Amino acid sequence: MINPKLLLLCLVIGLYGCSTGTVTPGATLLAGMQQYQGEMQRVGSSPARWPDRQQAGGAFKTVITATLGGSAEFYRLVDLDVKKREFTIAMRETSLRADRLKEMKDELEKMNEEIGALKPVIKAQVTGMTVQRDPQQRIEGVATVGLLTMALDKFSSTNAARGLDAPSAKIDQYVVTDLGSFATVRSPDGQAHRCMVFSMAEDGSGIKCEPVK
């Protein structure tokens, strides 16, 4: 399990100290979200693993602090996701009283409503993270925001169904498509770029886009 204090130190050093400019807060936040979800899958649904799930949520909050500069709404979203997981695990207990089960289902519905209200606010925050200085950085910034937007749509979502088409997001006049191992960005003039997220040891993550010829 990641030590949150060590992770914060590494991210601060990488993003604001010795970064070469290729590591970005947006891509690092995206990687942190993916790492959090992967850790949640790894620890599984055992009731005894609740400390690990709490620690994973705390580590992800540390990434949010280091990249987004802190967000009460994002912190709350993470808290709700962790709480939802604990509720879902507890509700599988056959010894649970019927009245308590109904109370927990009602509480889950309220949590889902709050999650739905938080996401637009957080999307606006992550959109403001990207600074574009030239056309190439513009493409990479659009790719980052698009991937973060789609990741937030799926985060703690009760709708796990996925259609045959790859998920996509429209950012300004650009269309970002998530193809799993890489993403594409199609600009208003029809030019397509292939984009991939990469990591630089403990410095963080970045995204690199190349035009498709």
ABEGO torsion letter per residue (X at the ends): XBBAAAAAAAAAAAAAAABAGABBAAAAAAAAAAAAAAAAAAAEABAAAAAAAAAAAAAAAAAAAAAAGEBAAAAAAAAAAAAAAAAAAAAABAABBAAAAAAAAAAAAAAAAAAAAAAAAAAAAAAAABBBABAAAAAAAAAAAAAAAAAAAABGBABABBBABBBBBBBEABBBBBAGABBBBBBAAGBBBBBBBBBBEAAEBBBBBBBBX
